[in-house]
Amino acid sequence: MANEFLINQSLIKDLLKYQDNELCGLVFTNKWINKNFGKSTISNNLGHYFEYLATGSLPKSGVIPIPENTKQYDILKKQVEYLKYLFETKGINITESGLDIQVDNKWIGTLDIVANWKNIFLDENIYLDPKNKSYQVIIDLKYSGLLENKYSEFGWETESLTSNKRTLLQALHYKFLYWKKYGVNIPFFFFVFDSKTPKLMKPIHINISEEQLIQHEFYLEKAKKFFEHNLKIGFKPKPDYKRCIECDYIDICLFKEDVPKEIININL
């Protein structure tokens, strides 16, 4: 049964959350085993719509999510126009969008953009693999209102980003897939566009060496074994009051915690 599953970076992130007791095993099972992915958040819908307007790529559901109000739509549309202006100004030419890569019948992922960006290699901080004859780079698009947030796991404050292992996992995994498939170590960038202020964005280069890509494959094998082990014994429920009251399955769950366990005591 486990051989039917291809491991992507989102599954690995949820495995990490489960291991860290931040995700209930029943939610994990419904999502990844039963393929019941639930409702997408407003911010996710905005991100999917931004990517659709920018590259034409559809989300996995195949449904185009429409922003809920006019203000959101106006800002998003301006940011898409700015993205196109930015790409033209910087000399970024998209060669692939929504590129699905599968490796060794085990690892999988979808790259937002693979582009030709010759000018970027004038920067001494950007490594040019001698095999990268067409000056290819990977660009992952993000649409977020948390450009300077250092506390949220979805925040993009620059100094704290190095400690956000789940965000960096995406960069590592996508770059690994391309390297493993095509034998070329090409640069990876997050392009984070602000959802509140038009023309505000952050281009973030994640510097990853070939040695780190090799280590990532060992890490993937460990994650796969952890996944397969828990698949056999069953992912355990990990009820938590704050998570449970927002869970889609609260009405049918036998393990839920829908009232606070402890009284908060304050001494004056």
C-alpha positions as CSV (number, residue, x, y, z in Angstrom):
1,M,0.0,0.0,0.0
2,A,2.8,2.4,0.9
3,N,4.3,2.0,-2.6
4,E,1.3,3.8,-4.0
5,F,2.3,7.1,-2.3
6,L,4.6,9.6,-3.9
7,I,6.2,11.8,-1.3
8,N,5.9,15.6,-1.9
9,Q,7.0,18.5,0.3
10,S,3.6,19.2,1.7
11,L,3.3,15.6,3.0
12,I,6.7,15.9,4.6
13,K,5.7,19.1,6.3
14,D,2.6,17.4,7.7
15,L,4.8,14.5,8.9
16,L,7.0,17.0,10.7
17,K,3.9,18.5,12.3
18,Y,2.6,15.1,13.3
19,Q,6.0,14.2,14.8
20,D,6.1,17.5,16.7
21,N,2.5,16.9,18.1
22,E,1.2,19.8,16.1
23,L,-1.1,17.8,13.8
24,C,-3.6,15.1,14.7
25,G,-3.0,11.7,13.1
26,L,-6.7,11.5,12.2
27,V,-6.5,14.7,10.2
28,F,-3.3,13.5,8.5
29,T,-5.0,10.2,7.6
30,N,-8.1,12.0,6.2
31,K,-5.9,14.3,4.1
32,W,-3.2,12.1,2.8
33,I,-4.6,8.5,2.9
34,N,-8.2,9.2,2.2
35,K,-7.4,12.2,-0.1
36,N,-10.0,14.3,1.7
37,F,-8.1,17.6,1.6
38,G,-10.9,19.8,3.1
39,K,-11.6,23.4,2.4
40,S,-8.9,25.8,1.3
41,T,-8.3,28.9,3.3
42,I,-8.9,32.4,2.0
43,S,-5.1,33.1,1.8
44,N,-4.6,29.9,-0.1
45,N,-7.3,30.8,-2.5
46,L,-5.7,34.2,-3.1
47,G,-2.3,32.5,-3.7
48,H,-3.8,30.1,-6.2
49,Y,-5.6,32.8,-8.1
50,F,-2.4,35.0,-8.1
51,E,-0.5,32.1,-9.6
52,Y,-3.2,31.4,-12.1
53,L,-3.3,35.0,-13.4
54,A,0.5,35.1,-13.4
55,T,1.3,31.8,-15.1
56,G,-2.0,30.2,-16.2
57,S,-1.4,27.2,-13.8
58,L,-4.4,25.7,-12.1
59,P,-4.5,24.4,-8.5
60,K,-4.6,20.7,-8.0
61,S,-8.4,20.8,-7.7
62,G,-8.6,22.2,-11.2
63,V,-11.0,24.9,-9.9
64,I,-10.1,28.6,-10.3
65,P,-10.6,30.3,-6.9
66,I,-12.1,33.8,-7.2
67,P,-11.3,36.5,-4.6
68,E,-14.2,37.2,-2.2
69,N,-14.2,41.0,-2.4
70,T,-13.3,43.7,-4.9
71,K,-10.4,45.2,-2.8
72,Q,-8.6,41.8,-2.7
73,Y,-9.1,41.4,-6.4
74,D,-7.8,44.9,-7.3
75,I,-4.6,44.5,-5.3
76,L,-4.0,41.0,-6.7
77,K,-4.5,42.2,-10.2
78,K,-2.0,45.1,-9.7
79,Q,0.5,42.7,-8.3
80,V,0.2,40.4,-11.3
81,E,0.8,43.4,-13.6
82,Y,3.8,44.3,-11.4
83,L,5.1,40.7,-11.7
84,K,5.0,40.9,-15.4
85,Y,6.8,44.3,-15.4
86,L,9.4,42.9,-13.0
87,F,10.1,39.9,-15.1
88,E,10.5,42.1,-18.2
89,T,12.7,44.6,-16.5
90,K,14.9,41.9,-14.9
91,G,15.2,39.8,-18.1
92,I,13.4,36.8,-16.7
93,N,11.9,34.6,-19.4
94,I,9.6,31.8,-18.3
95,T,10.4,28.5,-20.0
96,E,8.1,26.2,-17.9
97,S,5.2,26.8,-15.5
98,G,3.5,24.3,-13.3
99,L,6.2,21.7,-14.1
100,D,5.5,18.4,-12.5
101,I,8.6,16.4,-11.7
102,Q,8.6,12.7,-10.5
103,V,11.8,11.0,-9.4
104,D,12.6,7.3,-8.7
105,N,8.9,6.6,-8.5
106,K,9.1,8.0,-4.9
107,W,9.5,11.7,-4.9
108,I,7.2,14.3,-6.6
109,G,6.6,18.0,-6.8
110,T,5.3,20.9,-9.0
111,L,7.6,23.8,-9.7
112,D,5.7,27.1,-10.2
113,I,8.2,28.6,-12.7
114,V,11.4,27.5,-14.4
115,A,12.9,30.5,-16.2
116,N,15.9,31.7,-18.2
117,W,17.5,34.5,-16.1
118,K,21.0,35.1,-17.5
119,N,21.5,38.5,-15.8
120,I,21.2,37.0,-12.3
121,F,24.5,35.1,-12.8
122,L,26.4,38.4,-12.8
123,D,25.7,38.4,-9.0
124,E,28.7,36.7,-7.4
125,N,26.4,35.1,-4.7
126,I,24.5,33.1,-7.4
127,Y,26.2,29.8,-8.3
128,L,26.3,28.9,-12.0
129,D,26.6,25.1,-12.5
130,P,28.7,24.6,-15.6
131,K,26.0,22.2,-16.9
132,N,23.4,25.0,-16.7
133,K,24.0,26.1,-20.3
134,S,20.6,27.9,-20.6
135,Y,20.9,29.9,-17.3
136,Q,17.8,28.3,-15.7
137,V,16.4,29.1,-12.3
138,I,13.5,28.0,-10.2
139,I,11.0,30.6,-9.0
140,D,8.3,29.8,-6.5
141,L,5.6,32.4,-6.3
142,K,4.1,33.4,-2.9
143,Y,1.3,35.9,-2.2
144,S,1.3,36.9,1.4
145,G,0.4,39.6,3.9
146,L,3.2,38.5,6.2
147,L,6.3,39.9,4.5
148,E,7.8,41.2,7.8
149,N,6.3,38.7,10.2
150,K,8.9,36.7,12.2
151,Y,6.5,34.7,14.4
152,S,4.2,32.9,12.0
153,E,5.3,29.8,10.3
154,F,4.1,31.5,7.1
155,G,6.0,34.7,7.8
156,W,8.7,36.1,5.5
157,E,10.8,38.3,7.8
158,T,14.3,37.8,6.4
159,E,16.5,37.2,9.4
160,S,14.2,34.6,11.0
161,L,13.6,32.8,7.7
162,T,16.8,30.7,8.2
163,S,15.2,29.0,11.2
164,N,11.9,28.2,9.4
165,K,12.7,24.6,8.5
166,R,9.3,23.9,6.9
167,T,9.5,26.8,4.4
168,L,13.1,26.0,3.6
169,L,12.1,22.4,3.0
170,Q,10.1,23.5,0.0
171,A,13.1,25.2,-1.6
172,L,15.3,22.2,-0.8
173,H,12.8,19.6,-2.1
174,Y,12.1,21.5,-5.4
175,K,15.7,22.1,-6.1
176,F,16.5,18.4,-5.3
177,L,13.8,17.2,-7.7
178,Y,15.2,19.3,-10.6
179,W,18.8,18.2,-9.8
180,K,17.9,14.6,-9.5
181,K,15.8,14.6,-12.7
182,Y,18.1,16.7,-15.0
183,G,21.5,16.5,-13.3
184,V,21.8,20.3,-12.9
185,N,22.0,22.3,-9.7
186,I,20.1,25.5,-10.6
187,P,19.3,28.5,-8.3
188,F,16.1,28.7,-6.3
189,F,14.1,31.8,-5.6
190,F,11.0,32.7,-3.6
191,F,9.3,35.7,-5.1
192,V,7.0,36.9,-2.3
193,F,4.4,39.5,-3.4
194,D,2.6,41.5,-0.7
195,S,-1.2,41.1,-0.6
196,K,-1.7,44.5,0.9
197,T,0.6,46.9,-1.0
198,P,0.9,46.9,-4.8
199,K,4.5,46.9,-6.2
200,L,5.9,45.5,-2.9
201,M,7.7,42.2,-3.1
202,K,10.7,40.3,-1.8
203,P,13.0,38.3,-4.1
204,I,14.7,35.7,-1.9
205,H,17.5,33.5,-3.1
206,I,17.9,30.2,-1.1
207,N,21.5,29.1,-1.5
208,I,21.7,25.3,-1.5
209,S,24.8,23.3,-2.3
210,E,25.0,19.9,-4.1
211,E,26.1,18.3,-0.8
212,Q,22.9,19.5,0.8
213,L,20.9,18.0,-2.0
214,I,22.6,14.7,-1.5
215,Q,21.8,14.9,2.2
216,H,18.2,15.7,1.4
217,E,17.8,12.3,-0.3
218,F,18.9,10.6,2.9
219,Y,16.4,12.7,4.8
220,L,13.6,11.8,2.3
221,E,14.4,8.1,2.8
222,K,14.0,8.5,6.6
223,A,10.8,10.4,6.1
224,K,9.5,7.7,3.8
225,K,10.3,5.0,6.4
226,F,8.6,7.0,9.2
227,F,5.5,7.4,6.9
228,E,5.3,3.8,6.1
229,H,5.8,2.7,9.7
230,N,2.9,4.9,10.9
231,L,0.8,3.8,7.9
232,K,1.1,0.2,9.2
233,I,0.4,1.0,12.9
234,G,-2.1,3.8,12.2
235,F,-1.6,7.5,12.7
236,K,-2.7,8.3,16.3
237,P,-5.2,11.0,17.3
238,K,-3.6,14.0,18.9
239,P,-6.5,16.0,20.3
240,D,-5.8,19.6,21.2
241,Y,-8.6,22.1,22.3
242,K,-7.5,25.0,20.0
243,R,-7.1,22.7,17.0
244,C,-10.1,20.6,17.6
245,I,-12.7,23.4,17.7
246,E,-11.5,24.5,14.2
247,C,-11.4,20.9,12.8
248,D,-13.7,19.9,10.0
249,Y,-14.2,16.6,11.6
250,I,-15.1,17.7,15.1
251,D,-18.8,16.6,14.9
252,I,-17.9,13.0,14.1
253,C,-14.6,12.6,16.1
254,L,-14.5,10.3,19.1
255,F,-11.3,11.8,20.4
256,K,-12.0,15.5,20.3
257,E,-11.3,18.0,23.0
258,D,-14.0,20.7,22.6
259,V,-13.8,22.3,26.0
260,P,-10.7,23.7,27.8
261,K,-8.9,21.2,29.9
262,E,-7.4,23.7,32.4
263,I,-8.5,26.7,34.3
264,I,-6.2,29.7,33.9
265,N,-5.2,30.9,37.4
266,I,-3.9,34.5,37.9
267,N,-2.8,35.7,41.4
268,L,-3.0,39.4,42.2
